[in-house]
Amino acid sequence: MPRFIKPKAIRGNKLVFRDATVADAAFILGLRTDASKGRYLSATSPDLAKQEAWLAGYAQDAGQIYFIIEDAAGEAVGTVRLYDQQGDSFCWGSWIKKDGAPSGFAIESALIIYHYALHLGFEGAHFDVRKGNTGVIQFHERFGAQVTGESELDYYFKMDKTTILATLAKYEKYLPNGIQIEA
Ligand SMILES: CC(C)(COP(=O)(O)OP(=O)(O)OC[C@H]1O[C@@H](n2cnc3c(N)ncnc32)[C@H](O)[C@@H]1OP(=O)(O)O)[C@@H](O)C(=O)NCCC(=O)NCCS
């Protein structure tokens, strides 16, 4: 059975993922409490101490991986998180891009997630997207995700391994050298 392993860093093409720490609390809060970026995310308290406490708890939590996404200069440009393992499927979300992130941020960051998850042994992904978040819904559909259901608020999606492999191949130019994992 795969399990979440928190690497020190994952290098892609233009982006580097690194494990989030308590020191990232203000950066994360700034993104999540931004009125337009946070519109389709679950609500976050603006209290910095609460966010720091959450990240301290996260450091002890083997059930998720929270990445800060950096550009080539080491500047934080976004976040993404893996969580809610269900057998050999992982869920991902908390996906946010800072204004001014490198072009191709969305595609490359999604490819890094899928690449790393396959490396960990996962065979598929599941995630949900708020119904009004049309840009993000379109993104996942172009990537080959399938809608498996819906609630009043959300669409539920899945990506199986065959689709993930086909998508990694289709968008290879965004991640030409794959990923380098620093344990
Ligand atoms: C989620 C998020 C990181 C996605 O990033 P994004 O830049 O909005 O993603 P996009 O789908 O617009 O894709 C970026 C670019 O890649 C292009 N692109 C996306 N998918 C593509 C595909 N399959 N093939 C070719 N080009 C593609 C888009 O056309 C877009 O091009 P542009 O920059 O010239 O307009 C960003 O929207 C965000 O931070 N949203 C707020 C938080 C949020 O709602 N997160 C999701 C919660 S589920």
The ligand as an SDF file (V2000), in Angstrom:
LIG
                    3D

 48 50  0  0  0  0  0  0  0  0999 V2000
   -5.9880   26.7080   -9.0050 C   0  0  0  0  0  0  0  0  0  0  0  0
   -4.9850   27.6140   -9.6910 C   0  0  0  0  0  0  0  0  0  0  0  0
   -3.6110   27.4270   -9.0500 C   0  0  0  0  0  0  0  0  0  0  0  0
   -4.8900   27.2070  -11.1690 C   0  0  0  0  0  0  0  0  0  0  0  0
   -4.0180   28.0730  -11.8240 O   0  0  0  0  0  0  0  0  0  0  0  0
   -4.4930   28.8970  -13.1110 P   0  0  0  0  0  0  0  0  0  0  0  0
   -3.3410   29.6510  -13.6150 O   0  0  0  0  0  0  0  0  0  0  0  0
   -5.7230   29.6470  -12.7820 O   0  0  0  0  0  0  0  0  0  0  0  0
   -4.8660   27.7050  -14.1290 O   0  0  0  0  0  0  0  0  0  0  0  0
   -5.3830   27.8280  -15.6130 P   0  0  0  0  0  0  0  0  0  0  0  0
   -6.3330   26.7140  -15.7970 O   0  0  0  0  0  0  0  0  0  0  0  0
   -5.8480   29.2120  -15.9070 O   0  0  0  0  0  0  0  0  0  0  0  0
   -4.0940   27.5010  -16.4580 O   0  0  0  0  0  0  0  0  0  0  0  0
   -3.0100   28.4060  -16.6120 C   0  0  0  0  0  0  0  0  0  0  0  0
   -2.6790   28.5530  -18.0810 C   0  0  0  0  0  0  0  0  0  0  0  0
   -2.4210   27.2820  -18.6400 O   0  0  0  0  0  0  0  0  0  0  0  0
   -3.2810   27.0570  -19.7250 C   0  0  0  0  0  0  0  0  0  0  0  0
   -3.7320   25.6710  -19.6800 N   0  0  0  0  0  0  0  0  0  0  0  0
   -4.3820   25.0860  -18.6690 C   0  0  0  0  0  0  0  0  0  0  0  0
   -4.6290   23.8150  -18.9510 N   0  0  0  0  0  0  0  0  0  0  0  0
   -4.1140   23.6090  -20.1780 C   0  0  0  0  0  0  0  0  0  0  0  0
   -4.0560   22.4930  -21.0150 C   0  0  0  0  0  0  0  0  0  0  0  0
   -4.5690   21.3240  -20.6480 N   0  0  0  0  0  0  0  0  0  0  0  0
   -3.4390   22.6130  -22.2040 N   0  0  0  0  0  0  0  0  0  0  0  0
   -2.9000   23.7850  -22.5860 C   0  0  0  0  0  0  0  0  0  0  0  0
   -2.9260   24.8890  -21.8290 N   0  0  0  0  0  0  0  0  0  0  0  0
   -3.5320   24.7930  -20.6450 C   0  0  0  0  0  0  0  0  0  0  0  0
   -4.4530   27.9680  -19.5040 C   0  0  0  0  0  0  0  0  0  0  0  0
   -5.0660   28.2620  -20.7350 O   0  0  0  0  0  0  0  0  0  0  0  0
   -3.8060   29.1480  -18.8840 C   0  0  0  0  0  0  0  0  0  0  0  0
   -3.2030   29.9440  -19.8900 O   0  0  0  0  0  0  0  0  0  0  0  0
   -3.1140   31.5430  -19.7130 P   0  0  0  0  0  0  0  0  0  0  0  0
   -2.2680   31.7510  -18.5080 O   0  0  0  0  0  0  0  0  0  0  0  0
   -2.4850   31.9420  -20.9850 O   0  0  0  0  0  0  0  0  0  0  0  0
   -4.5340   31.9560  -19.5210 O   0  0  0  0  0  0  0  0  0  0  0  0
   -5.4190   29.1100   -9.5750 C   0  0  0  0  0  0  0  0  0  0  0  0
   -6.5850   29.3060  -10.3440 O   0  0  0  0  0  0  0  0  0  0  0  0
   -5.7130   29.5510   -8.1630 C   0  0  0  0  0  0  0  0  0  0  0  0
   -4.8260   29.8770   -7.4080 O   0  0  0  0  0  0  0  0  0  0  0  0
   -7.0290   29.6180   -7.8120 N   0  0  0  0  0  0  0  0  0  0  0  0
   -7.4850   30.0490   -6.5000 C   0  0  0  0  0  0  0  0  0  0  0  0
   -7.5350   28.8960   -5.5150 C   0  0  0  0  0  0  0  0  0  0  0  0
   -8.4340   27.7490   -5.9710 C   0  0  0  0  0  0  0  0  0  0  0  0
   -9.6050   27.9360   -6.2840 O   0  0  0  0  0  0  0  0  0  0  0  0
   -7.8360   26.5620   -6.0090 N   0  0  0  0  0  0  0  0  0  0  0  0
   -8.4990   25.3620   -6.4570 C   0  0  0  0  0  0  0  0  0  0  0  0
   -9.2620   24.7290   -5.3690 C   0  0  0  0  0  0  0  0  0  0  0  0
   -9.9810   23.2000   -5.9180 S   0  0  0  0  0  0  0  0  0  0  0  0
  1  2  1  0
  2  3  1  0
  2  4  1  0
  2 36  1  0
  4  5  1  0
  5  6  1  0
  6  7  2  0
  6  8  1  0
  6  9  1  0
  9 10  1  0
 10 11  2  0
 10 12  1  0
 10 13  1  0
 13 14  1  0
 14 15  1  0
 15 16  1  0
 15 30  1  0
 16 17  1  0
 17 18  1  0
 17 28  1  0
 18 19  1  0
 18 27  1  0
 19 20  2  0
 20 21  1  0
 21 22  1  0
 21 27  2  0
 22 23  1  0
 22 24  2  0
 24 25  1  0
 25 26  2  0
 26 27  1  0
 28 29  1  0
 28 30  1  0
 30 31  1  0
 31 32  1  0
 32 33  2  0
 32 34  1  0
 32 35  1  0
 36 37  1  0
 36 38  1  0
 38 39  2  0
 38 40  1  0
 40 41  1  0
 41 42  1  0
 42 43  1  0
 43 44  2  0
 43 45  1  0
 45 46  1  0
 46 47  1  0
 47 48  1  0
M  END
$$$$
